[in-house]
C-alpha cells in the first residue's frame, strides 16, 4: 500500500495550487479519503474528506469555499484544489485513510 502526494510548492497569497495523491496496493474506490495538513510547529489537522464514490464531501471551516476535494477512481487519485490561498495555509499536506500508513506529504508554502 502506498499513498504518494505531489503538487505542492511556493505560491503567493491569493494564488492556487492543485495537490494530487496517487494510491496503490488496495481497491481505491472502496475507501473514503481525506486530506490532512501539518502547519509548522502545530498538530496535524483534517482539511477535507470524500467518500469512496465521491458523492459526499466535508471540509474544515477554515478552508470551506476555497478548497475542493475530488477523486478519479479510474486513476486511483484524489485531488485537492486550493484557491485563494493564505499564509496560514502553509503546511505539509497528506492524503490519508486510517487503514493505511501516512505518505511523505507535499509542502505548500504561501508567501509573498
N, C-alpha and C positions, 0 to 999 in steps of 0.2 A: 504494500500500500504506500502510495506517495502522493503528496499534495505539493505542487510547485507553483509558487506565486511569482508574478512578474508585472512590470508596468510602472513601478514606482520611479521617482526622480525628483528633481528640483523644479518647482513651479512657483510663479508669482501669486500673491493674493488675488483672488478673483478668477484664477485660471482653472483648468480642468485636467483631469487625468482619468484613464480607464485602466483598472487593475484586472488581471486575469489569473485564474488558478486552474491548472490542469491536473486532473485526478487520474490515478491509475491503480489497478490492483483490486478494484471492487466494482460492483454494479452501481454506477454513479446515480442513475435515475431513481434508485430506491431510497436515497438518503437526502434528507434536508441538509442544507449547507449554510454556513454563516461566515461573515467577515468579522474579525476582531481587530483591534489595534492596541498597541502599547506606546503611549506617548513617552517622551524622555522623562525618566525618573518617576513614572507612575505605573499603576497596575494595568494589566490588560483589560480591555472593556469591549463589550459587544457593540458592533456597529449596525449590522443588518443580517437578516436571515431570510431564507427562501425554502419553500417546500420542495420535495423531490420532483414533482411535476411542474413546479414553477408558478402555480396558481396563487400561492399565498406568500406574502412578504411582510416583514416587520422591520422597523427602523428605530434606532435610538433617537431620542428627542433632539439631540444636538445636530443630527445630520438629516433629519426629515425635511423633504422638499429640496434638498441639494444633492443627495446621493441616491443612486438607483442600483439595486441588486437584480441580476438576471442570470439565466443559465441557458446553455445549449447542451442538452443531454446527448446529442449526436456527436459532439466534440468533447464530451466529458469535461466541460469547462464551466466555471462560474465566474461572473464578472462583477465589478463594482465601478460604476460610472460616477465620478466625483466632480461636481461642478461648484462654482462659487467658493473655491477653497479658501480657507482661513489659516492663519498661522497656527491656531490651536488644533488644526487637523494634522499637524506634523506628528508622525508616528511610524512605527513598523507595523505593517498591515499583514494579517494572516487569514487564510481561509481555514475552516475548521468544521469537523464533526467529531463529537465526543468519542466515537468508536475508533478513531484513527489518531496517529501521532501528529503533533504540530509540524508544519513545514518550516522553512527557513525564514519566511516572511519577505516582504519587499518594503523598502524605506521610501516614505513620502515626506518631502521637506517643502514646506510652504513658507517662502521668504522672499523679500524684495532685495 
